[in-house]
Amino acid sequence: MPTGRILLRIRGLRMLRNEAKNGTSVESNRNLKRMIDQATLDGVPALAIKNTIASLDNSDFKECQFGVKGMGGFIALIDCATSSVRKTENHISTYLRRYNFSYASVNFQFTTLKDVMCDLPADVSEDEIEEIALQCGTEEFSVDKDSNTIEFTIDEVDQKDFFEELKDLKMNVVSTSTRYAPQEQETITNAEHQKRIVRFLESLEELEEVEDVHHNVGNLEDFIGKHPRFT
């Protein structure tokens, strides 16, 4: 598995699911079609894309989240959309036992964040972009010049004031998504711990119902490619 593929997949599915809430038809929702195309390029499995979108139209699908902990101080929240919570729980349990991890209540160790993507006004300068962010009460933002959009990151507790400010600025919201940031990050240096964490995450990659994984490993990208699967 190429370095960073897991990270690309889970971000792609998170964005897809949140955009699909604005409409699951690619004919009427052009942003969804664009995100599907990008997710495909990033190597997201076609079935995972299909399930992510279908879960919004299927009342049998349920959203659920599992907390886990592992070696070296590793903790994670696993977001899923599944037609059988028990079956998904059993699948994850198999991997937990394999790598000596366990279920755990770790939600309190994460902060809930909102990523809000908006269309940028035409011909806006960099200084004006920074001014918009400051007016919205956040210094965390990124600009995609290709799509002419800006993505803000805010704490969930600030969202009411934030969206009121967007309304005053007449900013068009393209999509919103929720993620969980660890209150403290861990730097994993033990090679065995690194290997178990990578293989656990790669195992989750095989579960089509897994949509997102929020973890506390600050240096994951530094070692994710150093521990390939057993062949």
Sequence and secondary structure as in RCSB ss.txt:
>XXXX:A:sequence
MPTGRILLRIRGLRMLRNEAKNGTSVESNRNLKRMIDQATLDGVPALAIKNTIASLDNSDFKECQFGVKGMGGFI
ALIDCATSSVRKTENHISTYLRRYNFSYASVNFQFTTLKDVMCDLPADVSEDEIEEIALQCGTEEFSVDKDSNTI
EFTIDEVDQKDFFEELKDLKMNVVSTSTRYAPQEQETITNAEHQKRIVRFLESLEELEEVEDVHHNVGNLEDFIG
KHPRFT
>XXXX:A:secstr
  TTHHHHHHHHHHHHHHHHTT S TTT HHHHHHHHHHHHTT  HHHHHHHHHHHH TT EEEEEEEE GGG E
EEEEEEES HHHHHHHHHHHHHHTT EE   GGGEEEEEEEEEE  TT  HHHHHHHHHHTT S EEEETTTTEE
EEEEEGGGHHHHHHHHHHTT  EEEEEEEEEESS B    HHHHHHHHHHHHHHHT TTEEEEEE BTTHHHHTT
SS    
